[in-house]
């Protein structure tokens, strides 16, 4: 049994206990069998993407905590999405998740700043043009 799988299993079990759920309840919510959840918790099976996805969507579990044991167990729900009026549906959900990780993770901030800096250097004129066009549209609406 891999040490990494054992640690993930232990953290999943801690999450389940923190939520005060029996294996049967959590397995049902994650759309897997009790046996599969037991195998994951015991470190014999790697959780599939669908399990991880359902953990984050249904229980607000911090993926980074589950996989690496760092950070908080659950993601905070207090993120204000000020752009919600302009961005809707799937993009709004993604943007909220992005803001959470940007706020919570130095690794994400450093990586995104690096990517944004490179993008700005390569596309500054295009971005400035886009900003001018957006301002013109907003002025025309008023």
C-alpha positions as CSV (number, residue, x, y, z in Angstrom):
1,X,0.0,0.0,0.0
2,X,1.4,3.4,-1.0
3,X,1.9,5.9,1.8
4,X,0.3,8.6,-0.2
5,X,-2.9,6.6,-0.7
6,X,-3.0,5.8,3.0
7,X,-2.7,9.5,3.9
8,X,-5.4,10.4,1.4
9,X,-7.6,7.7,2.9
10,X,-7.0,8.9,6.4
11,X,-7.9,12.5,5.5
12,X,-11.1,11.3,3.7
13,X,-12.1,9.4,6.8
14,X,-11.4,12.6,9.0
15,X,-13.5,14.6,6.6
16,X,-16.3,12.1,6.8
17,X,-16.2,12.1,10.6
18,X,-16.0,15.9,10.7
19,X,-19.3,15.9,8.7
20,X,-20.7,13.3,11.1
21,X,-21.5,10.9,8.3
22,X,-21.5,7.1,8.3
23,X,-19.7,5.4,5.4
24,X,-23.0,4.4,3.9
25,X,-24.2,8.0,3.8
26,X,-21.1,9.5,2.3
27,X,-20.7,6.7,-0.2
28,X,-24.3,7.3,-1.4
29,X,-23.7,11.1,-1.7
30,X,-20.4,10.4,-3.6
31,X,-22.2,8.0,-5.9
32,X,-19.9,5.0,-5.0
33,X,-20.4,1.8,-3.2
34,X,-19.7,1.4,0.6
35,X,-17.0,-1.1,-0.4
36,X,-15.3,1.5,-2.7
37,X,-15.4,4.2,0.0
38,X,-13.9,1.7,2.5
39,X,-11.1,0.8,0.0
40,X,-10.3,4.5,-0.4
41,X,-10.3,5.2,3.3
42,X,-8.1,2.2,4.0
43,X,-5.6,3.4,1.4
44,X,-6.1,0.5,-1.0
45,X,-7.8,2.5,-3.8
46,X,-7.1,5.9,-5.3
47,X,-10.2,8.1,-5.3
48,X,-11.5,8.7,-8.9
49,X,-12.0,12.2,-10.2
50,X,-15.7,11.9,-9.8
51,X,-15.3,11.2,-6.1
52,X,-13.0,14.2,-5.6
53,X,-15.4,16.4,-7.7
54,X,-18.4,15.3,-5.6
55,X,-16.5,16.0,-2.4
56,X,-15.9,19.5,-3.4
57,X,-19.3,20.2,-4.8
58,X,-21.4,18.5,-2.1
59,X,-19.3,19.1,1.0
60,X,-17.1,22.1,0.0
61,X,-13.9,20.0,0.7
62,X,-10.6,21.7,0.0
63,X,-9.0,19.4,-2.7
64,X,-5.5,20.6,-1.6
65,X,-6.2,19.4,1.9
66,X,-7.5,16.0,0.7
67,X,-4.6,15.3,-1.6
68,X,-1.7,17.0,0.2
69,X,-2.8,17.5,3.8
70,X,-2.2,21.2,3.7
71,X,-4.6,24.1,4.3
72,X,-8.1,24.0,5.7
73,X,-10.3,20.9,5.4
74,X,-13.2,22.9,3.9
75,X,-13.2,25.9,1.6
76,X,-14.7,29.1,3.1
77,X,-18.0,30.1,1.6
78,X,-17.5,33.9,2.2
79,X,-16.1,34.8,-1.2
80,X,-17.8,37.8,-2.7
81,X,-18.2,37.5,-6.4
82,X,-18.6,41.1,-7.5
83,X,-18.5,40.3,-11.2
84,X,-21.6,38.1,-10.9
85,X,-23.7,40.5,-12.9
86,X,-21.4,40.2,-15.9
87,X,-20.4,36.6,-15.5
88,X,-23.0,33.9,-15.1
89,X,-23.5,30.2,-15.0
90,X,-20.5,27.9,-15.2
91,X,-18.1,30.8,-15.5
92,X,-19.3,32.4,-12.2
93,X,-18.8,29.1,-10.4
94,X,-15.3,28.8,-11.8
95,X,-14.5,32.4,-11.0
96,X,-15.6,32.0,-7.4
97,X,-13.5,28.9,-7.1
98,X,-10.5,30.7,-8.7
99,X,-10.9,33.6,-6.3
100,X,-10.9,31.2,-3.4
101,X,-7.7,29.4,-4.4
102,X,-6.1,32.7,-5.3
103,X,-6.9,34.1,-1.9
104,X,-6.0,30.9,0.0
105,X,-2.9,29.6,-1.8
106,X,0.5,31.4,-2.1
107,X,1.3,28.8,-4.8
108,X,-1.7,29.8,-6.9
109,X,-1.0,33.6,-6.4
110,X,2.6,33.2,-7.4
111,X,1.8,31.1,-10.5
112,X,-1.1,33.3,-11.6
113,X,1.0,36.5,-11.2
114,X,3.7,34.9,-13.3
115,X,1.2,33.9,-16.0
116,X,-0.5,37.3,-15.9
117,X,2.9,39.2,-16.1
118,X,3.9,37.2,-19.2
119,X,0.4,37.7,-20.7
120,X,0.6,41.5,-20.0
121,X,4.1,41.8,-21.6
122,X,2.9,39.9,-24.7
123,X,-0.6,41.4,-25.1
124,X,-0.5,44.9,-23.5
125,X,-1.7,46.7,-26.5
126,X,-4.5,44.3,-27.1
127,X,-5.6,44.5,-23.4
128,X,-5.5,48.3,-23.5
129,X,-7.7,48.3,-26.6
130,X,-10.1,45.9,-24.9
131,X,-10.3,48.1,-21.9
132,X,-11.0,51.2,-24.1
133,X,-13.8,49.2,-26.0
134,X,-15.3,48.1,-22.7
135,X,-15.3,51.7,-21.3
136,X,-16.9,52.9,-24.6
137,X,-19.7,50.3,-24.3
138,X,-20.4,51.2,-20.7
139,X,-20.5,54.9,-21.6
140,X,-22.9,54.2,-24.4
141,X,-25.2,52.3,-22.1
142,X,-25.6,55.3,-19.7
